[in-house]
Amino acid sequence: MRMSSEKRTIWIIVKDGEVMSDLKRFQFNCVDGVEEEDKVYEKTKFLEDLAEQLGLSGFEKTSVLKLRNGRGSLIPLSRRTPENTVTSPYILEVCRRHSTVKPSPRRIDVPSYNETYQRKLTTFTKRISRLEETLPQLSLLRDAKLSAEVKTLEQRLMFLNSKLQKQAAVDHRQFF
């Protein structure tokens, strides 16, 4: 059941891919009150009228129509679309489905769980193998370090002993 009907005119530039058309006029009847069962019919009728008046011969059911205002914002394409002027036309984009979805070039490459696990496993095995290689030599290394420390201590003791002997030979009574 239609409540009121008036004629509206909108100005459209059709953009099909990279090709822009000239300014075109689209006239349609604005229908305010539409019952639920008539909405689908009204929408298809509206799109057929749009394709016919604008000369969209390549318009198919698989195509998607996007109506943008002068600022580039999407606006609903229906019989309730507000009128515009010749100086600020709408842009009607005709594109295939999913043609505007592009993968983001800035993708962080996150290693998978298996790669991380394998990397940690290899580092652990390298550390363990190095420890196992040095384990038989560990007592030898400890003995070498202890002998080096004992030698340095012996040299210091010999030096201090020689200094004490020199000081013992000097008579300190002369200085008082």
C-alpha positions in Angstrom: 0.0 0.0 0.0 1.5 3.3 -1.1 1.0 6.3 1.0 2.4 9.1 -1.2 4.3 9.3 -4.4 6.4 12.2 -5.7 8.9 12.5 -8.5 12.6 12.9 -7.5 15.6 13.7 -9.6 19.2 12.9 -8.6 22.3 13.7 -10.6 24.8 10.9 -11.0 28.2 10.2 -12.5 28.7 6.5 -13.2 32.1 5.1 -12.4 32.6 1.6 -13.9 36.1 0.5 -12.9 38.3 3.3 -13.9 36.0 4.8 -16.5 33.9 7.8 -15.5 30.8 8.8 -17.5 29.3 12.2 -18.1 26.7 13.7 -15.7 23.4 11.8 -15.9 20.0 12.5 -14.5 17.9 9.8 -12.8 14.3 10.3 -12.1 12.3 8.1 -9.9 9.1 8.0 -7.9 9.6 8.4 -4.1 7.4 5.9 -2.3 7.0 6.5 1.5 4.9 3.7 2.8 5.7 0.2 1.4 4.5 -3.0 3.0 7.0 -5.7 3.9 6.1 -8.1 1.1 6.5 -5.3 -1.5 10.0 -4.1 -0.3 11.9 -6.7 -2.3 9.9 -6.0 -5.4 10.3 -2.2 -5.0 14.1 -2.6 -4.5 14.5 -4.7 -7.7 12.2 -2.4 -9.7 14.2 0.6 -8.5 17.5 -1.0 -9.5 16.1 -2.0 -12.9 14.9 1.6 -13.5 18.3 2.9 -12.5 20.1 0.6 -14.9 17.7 1.4 -17.7 17.9 5.2 -17.3 21.6 5.4 -16.8 22.4 2.9 -19.6 24.1 0.4 -17.4 24.2 -2.4 -20.0 26.9 -4.4 -18.1 24.9 -4.3 -14.9 24.4 -7.9 -13.7 23.2 -9.6 -10.6 26.8 -10.2 -9.5 27.7 -6.5 -9.7 27.5 -4.2 -6.7 26.3 -0.6 -6.9 27.8 1.9 -4.4 26.4 5.4 -4.2 28.8 8.0 -2.8 28.1 11.7 -2.1 30.5 14.5 -2.9 32.7 13.8 0.1 33.1 10.1 -0.9 30.8 8.7 1.9 28.5 5.8 1.1 24.9 6.6 1.1 22.0 4.2 0.9 20.7 3.5 -2.6 16.9 3.5 -2.4 13.8 5.4 -3.2 14.5 7.5 -0.1 17.8 8.9 -1.5 17.7 12.7 -1.1 17.8 14.9 -4.1 21.1 16.7 -5.0 22.1 19.4 -7.4 24.0 19.4 -10.7 27.0 21.0 -9.1 27.3 18.2 -6.5 26.4 15.0 -8.2 26.5 11.5 -6.6 29.0 9.0 -7.8 27.6 5.6 -8.6 30.4 2.9 -8.6 29.7 -0.3 -10.4 32.0 -3.0 -9.3 32.3 -6.8 -8.9 31.7 -8.4 -5.6 34.7 -8.3 -3.2 36.6 -6.2 -5.7 37.3 -3.5 -3.0 38.7 -6.0 -0.5 42.5 -5.9 -0.7 44.9 -7.6 1.6 46.9 -5.3 3.8 50.5 -4.9 2.7 51.6 -4.2 6.2 51.3 -7.6 7.6 53.4 -8.7 10.6 54.9 -12.1 9.9 54.3 -14.0 13.1 56.1 -17.4 13.3 53.9 -20.3 14.0 54.0 -22.3 17.2 56.0 -25.1 15.5 58.7 -22.8 14.2 59.1 -21.2 17.6 59.2 -24.6 19.3 61.8 -25.9 16.9 64.0 -22.8 17.3 63.9 -23.1 21.1 64.6 -26.8 20.9 67.7 -26.3 18.7 69.1 -23.7 21.1 68.6 -26.0 24.1 70.2 -28.9 22.3 73.2 -26.7 21.3 73.7 -25.6 25.0 73.4 -29.2 26.2 75.9 -30.5 23.7 78.4 -27.7 24.7 78.0 -28.7 28.3 78.4 -32.4 27.5 81.6 -31.6 25.5 83.2 -29.7 28.4 82.0 -32.2 31.2 84.9 -34.6 30.8 87.4 -31.7 30.8 85.7 -30.0 33.8 87.9 -31.5 36.4 91.0 -30.7 34.3 89.9 -27.1 33.9 89.3 -26.8 37.7 92.7 -28.2 38.5 94.4 -25.9 36.0 92.6 -22.9 37.5 93.5 -23.9 41.1 97.2 -24.5 40.1 97.3 -21.0 38.4 95.9 -19.4 41.6 98.3 -21.2 43.8 101.3 -20.1 41.6 100.2 -16.4 41.9 99.8 -16.7 45.7 103.3 -18.3 45.9 104.8 -15.4 43.9 103.1 -12.9 46.2 104.3 -14.6 49.3 107.9 -14.8 48.0 107.8 -11.1 47.2 106.4 -10.2 50.7 108.9 -12.5 52.4 111.8 -10.9 50.6 110.6 -7.4 51.6 110.3 -8.5 55.2 113.9 -9.9 55.2 115.2 -6.6 53.9 113.4 -4.7 56.6 114.6 -7.0 59.3 118.3 -6.3 58.4 117.9 -2.6 58.8 118.5 -1.3 62.3 115.6 1.0 63.2 117.3 2.4 66.3 119.3 4.9 64.3 116.1 6.7 63.2 115.1 7.5 66.8 
